[in-house]
Amino acid sequence: MTMKEKATNGEQKLTEKVEISIRLDSELVEQIRHLTNDPSKVIEVAIRQWLRGETSRDDELTRTPIRKPLPPRGEWND
């Protein structure tokens, strides 16, 4: 087996695709379609990022609250 054949075999493993059926919210699919005509590509990239732990969520539950210091006693503006 030559180096070229080894590379070809490795590439086949990386590019082999498996078709699956999943159920998604129709609104979510519409949002994905605004990004691309190939939703499977977006889903594949998202899953790869999620598996690598690269997702950075930005919603109310993942934000660290910013605490503002309270003014000293007696300086309240009542």
Buried (B, 14 or more C-beta within 10 A) or exposed (E): EEEEEEEEEEEEEEEEEEEEEEEEEEEEEEEBEEEEEEBEEBBEEEEEEEEEEEEEEEEEEEEEEEEEEEEEEEEEEE
